Amino acid sequence: MNDMTIGRAANAAGVKIDTIRYYQRIGLIAEPLLPQGGQRKYGEAVVRRVKFIKRAQTLGFTLDETSSLLSFEEAKNCCETKELAEHKIKEIDARIADLRRMKKTLTDLSKRCENGVESGPCPIIDTLAGT
């Protein structure tokens, strides 16, 4: 049943009203028809869809990728969903490798600092400045 205001639907989904409006603007959720002289009403399906979107985001999926996931869900297409998930895993692995490299560089630079001496050249600043 479609009986929730946008505020109640947002609250039930754990998001702000602006989030629902944004998702409507970009086509992730449909905007309910406006009854003559009334307020738009939202149903539990919208709440479930918004929660789906938010869960997908916590796994690193972009809104474009989430749009694909939603279409795969509607088509009951597990094969394409798996392909998208495997692609996301590769992206995450690459990001982890980048983060490890960044951490190693910063660790090495910070070890080159002379016990927190406040004057003199700083290896971190020198490296960032390219000197």
Backbone as JSON, one array per atom type, in Angstrom:
{
  "sequence": "MNDMTIGRAANAAGVKIDTIRYYQRIGLIAEPLLPQGGQRKYGEAVVRRVKFIKRAQTLGFTLDETSSLLSFEEAKNCCETKELAEHKIKEIDARIADLRRMKKTLTDLSKRCENGVESGPCPIIDTLAGT",
  "N": [[0.85, -1.18, 0.0], [0.52, 2.23, -0.8], [1.12, 4.56, 1.26], [2.76, 6.3, 2.6], [4.24, 9.44, 3.41], [6.82, 11.37, 1.79], [8.66, 12.04, 3.72], [8.19, 10.13, 5.77], [8.78, 7.8, 4.36], [11.48, 8.24, 3.77], [12.53, 8.27, 6.36], [11.93, 5.64, 7.15], [13.61, 4.29, 5.43], [16.02, 5.12, 6.3], [17.31, 7.39, 5.34], [17.79, 10.78, 4.11], [15.24, 13.11, 3.08], [16.07, 14.51, 0.82], [17.74, 12.65, -0.36], [16.0, 10.7, -1.39], [14.65, 12.3, -3.24], [16.8, 12.95, -4.93], [17.48, 10.39, -5.92], [15.17, 9.97, -7.37], [15.41, 11.98, -9.32], [17.62, 11.07, -10.78], [16.69, 8.73, -11.75], [16.71, 6.3, -10.33], [14.69, 5.59, -8.62], [11.17, 5.64, -9.09], [9.08, 8.5, -9.39], [6.22, 8.98, -7.52], [2.85, 9.4, -8.74], [1.22, 12.55, -8.55], [-1.53, 13.05, -6.69], [-4.56, 14.74, -7.46], [-4.59, 17.81, -5.95], [-3.31, 16.78, -3.73], [-0.83, 15.01, -1.75], [2.16, 13.35, -2.76], [2.41, 9.85, -2.41], [4.22, 7.2, -0.93], [5.3, 3.82, -1.14], [6.06, 0.68, 0.52], [7.71, -0.63, -1.25], [9.35, 1.34, -2.35], [10.85, 2.05, -0.13], [12.22, -0.38, 0.29], [13.71, -0.43, -2.09], [15.33, 1.86, -1.84], [16.83, 1.09, 0.39], [18.17, -1.09, -0.73], [19.77, 0.26, -2.6], [21.4, 1.78, -0.86], [22.71, -0.29, 0.53], [24.13, -1.43, -1.58], [25.85, 0.68, -2.14], [27.42, 0.64, 0.18], [28.96, -1.54, -0.34], [30.62, -0.59, -2.22], [29.67, -0.09, -4.77], [28.95, 2.1, -7.46], [26.47, 4.64, -8.16], [25.64, 4.37, -10.8], [26.41, 1.72, -11.32], [24.8, 0.51, -9.45], [22.33, 1.06, -10.53], [22.43, -0.7, -12.69], [22.53, -3.1, -11.23], [19.99, -3.04, -10.09], [18.43, -3.34, -12.39], [19.26, -5.87, -13.13], [18.26, -7.29, -11.0], [15.51, -7.04, -11.41], [15.28, -8.43, -13.79], [16.02, -10.88, -12.97], [18.68, -11.71, -13.29], [21.32, -13.38, -12.64], [23.82, -14.03, -13.64], [24.95, -11.75, -14.96], [24.99, -10.1, -12.77], [26.87, -11.38, -11.16], [29.15, -11.04, -12.78], [29.45, -8.24, -12.66], [29.92, -7.98, -9.92], [32.35, -9.39, -9.7], [33.99, -7.75, -11.23], [33.94, -5.49, -9.61], [35.25, -6.5, -7.38], [37.84, -6.79, -8.43], [38.44, -4.08, -8.83], [38.43, -3.22, -6.17], [40.56, -4.74, -5.15], [42.67, -3.57, -6.61], [42.55, -0.99, -5.58], [43.18, -1.5, -2.9], [45.83, -2.36, -3.23], [46.95, 0.05, -4.16], [46.54, 1.64, -1.87], [48.19, 0.29, -0.06], [50.7, 0.8, -1.22], [50.76, 3.58, -0.93], [50.74, 3.77, 1.86], [53.18, 2.51, 2.49], [55.01, 4.29, 1.3], [54.49, 6.65, 2.79], [55.13, 5.7, 5.34], [57.87, 5.11, 5.05], [58.82, 7.71, 4.49], [58.11, 9.03, 6.85], [59.73, 7.73, 8.68], [62.14, 8.77, 7.97], [62.12, 11.26, 9.01], [63.62, 13.25, 11.51], [63.22, 12.27, 14.45], [61.08, 14.02, 15.15], [62.15, 16.62, 15.06], [61.87, 20.09, 15.07], [62.97, 21.99, 13.38], [64.72, 22.58, 10.31], [65.12, 20.72, 7.2], [62.31, 18.88, 6.05], [61.71, 15.6, 5.23], [59.26, 14.65, 4.27], [57.82, 16.94, 3.42], [59.71, 17.88, 1.57], [59.67, 15.8, -0.32], [57.01, 15.96, -1.22], [57.12, 18.48, -2.32], [58.77, 18.01, -4.38], [61.49, 18.25, -4.24]],
  "CA": [[0.0, 0.0, 0.0], [1.26, 3.48, -0.89], [0.48, 5.47, 2.2], [3.75, 7.08, 3.33], [4.75, 10.68, 2.84], [8.24, 11.24, 1.47], [9.38, 12.09, 4.99], [8.07, 8.82, 6.44], [9.52, 6.82, 3.55], [12.91, 8.5, 3.99], [12.83, 7.82, 7.72], [11.88, 4.17, 7.15], [14.77, 3.8, 4.68], [17.24, 5.58, 6.96], [17.96, 8.42, 4.53], [17.13, 12.09, 4.15], [14.28, 13.37, 2.01], [16.83, 14.91, -0.37], [18.27, 11.43, -0.99], [14.92, 10.13, -2.21], [14.44, 13.21, -4.39], [17.93, 12.78, -5.83], [17.31, 9.11, -6.6], [14.1, 10.17, -8.35], [15.94, 12.79, -10.42], [18.54, 10.3, -11.62], [15.99, 7.57, -12.29], [16.85, 5.06, -9.57], [13.34, 5.27, -8.15], [10.13, 6.39, -9.79], [8.34, 9.49, -8.61], [4.79, 8.65, -7.54], [1.96, 10.41, -9.3], [0.68, 13.51, -7.59], [-2.98, 13.08, -6.76], [-5.08, 16.1, -7.58], [-4.72, 18.5, -4.68], [-2.8, 15.98, -2.62], [0.59, 14.74, -1.57], [2.63, 12.07, -3.28], [2.49, 8.8, -1.39], [5.25, 6.22, -1.21], [5.02, 2.51, -0.58], [7.15, -0.12, 1.08], [8.62, -0.99, -2.34], [10.32, 2.43, -2.46], [11.74, 1.91, 1.02], [13.1, -1.53, 0.0], [14.62, -0.05, -3.18], [16.32, 2.78, -1.29], [17.72, 0.29, 1.23], [18.99, -1.84, -1.67], [20.75, 1.21, -3.13], [22.35, 2.12, 0.2], [23.55, -1.47, 0.78], [25.05, -1.54, -2.72], [26.89, 1.7, -1.96], [28.35, 0.22, 1.23], [29.86, -2.53, -0.95], [31.49, 0.1, -3.16], [29.06, 0.11, -6.08], [28.54, 3.45, -7.79], [25.03, 4.7, -8.45], [25.44, 3.78, -12.14], [26.48, 0.27, -11.16], [23.6, 0.13, -8.7], [21.24, 1.06, -11.51], [22.54, -1.98, -13.39], [22.12, -4.16, -10.3], [18.52, -3.0, -9.98], [17.84, -3.93, -13.6], [19.53, -7.31, -13.06], [17.32, -7.85, -10.02], [14.19, -7.12, -12.05], [15.35, -9.46, -14.83], [16.48, -12.12, -12.32], [19.88, -12.05, -14.04], [22.41, -13.62, -11.7], [25.09, -14.11, -14.36], [25.48, -10.4, -15.12], [25.24, -9.6, -11.42], [28.14, -11.96, -10.75], [30.2, -10.37, -13.55], [29.63, -6.91, -12.1], [30.55, -8.16, -8.6], [33.75, -9.77, -9.91], [34.67, -6.53, -11.68], [34.08, -4.65, -8.42], [36.31, -7.11, -6.56], [39.12, -6.41, -9.04], [38.65, -2.66, -8.51], [38.77, -3.14, -4.74], [41.93, -5.26, -5.02], [43.58, -2.53, -7.12], [42.54, 0.11, -4.61], [43.94, -1.97, -1.74], [47.25, -2.31, -3.61], [47.32, 1.47, -4.16], [46.61, 2.09, -0.47], [49.4, -0.3, 0.54], [51.84, 1.55, -1.73], [50.74, 4.89, -0.29], [51.13, 3.58, 3.26], [54.62, 2.23, 2.53], [55.71, 5.54, 1.01], [54.37, 7.54, 3.95], [55.89, 5.1, 6.45], [59.29, 5.34, 4.76], [59.1, 9.14, 4.66], [58.01, 9.42, 8.25], [60.92, 7.2, 9.36], [63.28, 9.64, 7.63], [62.07, 12.46, 9.85], [64.56, 13.1, 12.62], [62.61, 12.28, 15.78], [60.21, 15.17, 15.4], [62.86, 17.9, 15.15], [60.98, 21.12, 14.52], [63.64, 22.86, 12.41], [65.46, 21.86, 9.29], [64.3, 20.18, 6.12], [61.43, 17.75, 6.35], [61.67, 14.71, 4.07], [57.89, 14.53, 3.74], [57.55, 18.17, 2.67], [60.62, 17.91, 0.42], [59.17, 14.85, -1.32], [55.79, 16.52, -1.8], [57.51, 19.65, -3.11], [59.55, 17.55, -5.52], [62.9, 18.65, -4.09]],
  "C": [[0.89, 1.24, 0.0], [0.63, 4.51, 0.03], [1.46, 6.34, 2.97], [4.05, 8.39, 2.62], [6.23, 10.46, 2.52], [9.08, 11.25, 2.75], [9.35, 10.76, 5.73], [8.85, 7.75, 5.69], [11.03, 6.99, 3.76], [13.33, 7.99, 5.36], [12.88, 6.29, 7.79], [13.1, 3.57, 6.44], [16.09, 4.23, 5.31], [18.02, 6.6, 6.17], [17.24, 9.75, 4.73], [16.18, 12.21, 2.97], [15.01, 13.7, 0.71], [17.41, 13.7, -1.1], [17.21, 10.8, -1.89], [14.68, 11.01, -3.43], [15.57, 13.08, -5.41], [17.81, 11.48, -6.61], [16.2, 9.19, -7.64], [14.65, 10.92, -9.57], [16.83, 11.98, -11.35], [17.95, 8.97, -12.1], [16.16, 6.26, -11.54], [15.53, 4.62, -8.94], [12.36, 6.17, -8.88], [9.47, 7.39, -8.84], [6.87, 9.14, -8.68], [3.98, 9.78, -8.18], [1.44, 11.31, -8.19], [-0.83, 13.52, -7.72], [-3.46, 14.53, -6.8], [-5.29, 16.69, -6.19], [-4.15, 17.77, -3.49], [-1.3, 15.88, -2.59], [0.94, 13.42, -2.22], [2.75, 11.08, -2.13], [3.46, 7.71, -1.87], [4.91, 4.91, -0.5], [6.27, 1.83, -0.05], [8.16, -0.51, 0.0], [9.7, 0.08, -2.52], [11.33, 2.33, -1.32], [12.72, 0.76, 0.77], [14.13, -1.16, -1.06], [15.71, 0.89, -2.67], [17.31, 2.03, -0.4], [18.67, -0.55, 0.38], [20.12, -0.95, -2.18], [21.82, 1.52, -2.08], [23.26, 0.92, 0.52], [24.56, -1.66, -0.35], [26.19, -0.53, -2.58], [27.89, 1.28, -0.88], [29.32, -0.85, 0.72], [30.73, -1.91, -2.04], [30.9, 0.32, -4.54], [28.68, 1.57, -6.26], [27.04, 3.46, -8.05], [24.74, 4.15, -9.85], [25.46, 2.25, -12.07], [25.25, -0.25, -10.42], [22.39, 0.12, -9.61], [21.24, -0.25, -12.3], [22.1, -3.13, -12.49], [20.61, -4.21, -10.15], [17.86, -3.61, -11.22], [18.1, -5.43, -13.64], [18.56, -7.98, -12.11], [15.95, -8.05, -10.66], [14.16, -8.23, -13.09], [15.75, -10.82, -14.27], [17.73, -12.64, -13.02], [21.08, -12.18, -13.12], [23.77, -13.61, -12.39], [25.73, -12.72, -14.51], [25.78, -9.77, -13.76], [26.59, -10.1, -10.94], [29.3, -11.28, -11.47], [30.5, -8.99, -12.98], [30.32, -7.0, -10.73], [32.03, -8.52, -8.75], [34.58, -8.59, -10.39], [34.92, -5.61, -10.49], [35.17, -5.2, -7.52], [37.68, -6.75, -7.11], [39.44, -4.94, -8.76], [39.08, -2.49, -7.06], [40.19, -3.63, -4.51], [42.95, -4.23, -5.49], [43.67, -1.37, -6.15], [43.33, -0.26, -3.35], [45.44, -1.92, -2.04], [47.75, -0.87, -3.63], [47.48, 1.99, -2.73], [47.84, 1.53, 0.23], [50.65, 0.44, 0.08], [51.92, 2.93, -1.06], [51.2, 4.78, 1.16], [52.63, 3.35, 3.37], [55.41, 3.51, 2.28], [55.67, 6.48, 2.2], [55.14, 7.01, 5.16], [57.38, 5.35, 6.27], [59.66, 6.81, 4.97], [59.07, 9.54, 6.12], [59.19, 8.89, 9.06], [62.14, 8.08, 9.1], [63.25, 10.95, 8.4], [62.93, 12.22, 11.08], [63.86, 13.3, 13.96], [61.82, 13.54, 16.08], [60.93, 16.48, 15.58], [62.05, 18.95, 14.42], [61.66, 22.04, 13.52], [64.41, 22.0, 11.43], [64.53, 21.28, 8.25], [63.49, 18.96, 6.57], [61.34, 16.87, 5.12], [60.27, 14.58, 3.45], [57.57, 15.74, 2.87], [58.43, 18.24, 1.43], [60.13, 16.98, -0.69], [57.92, 15.4, -2.01], [56.09, 17.71, -2.69], [58.33, 19.27, -4.33], [61.0, 17.96, -5.44], [63.73, 17.56, -3.47]]
}
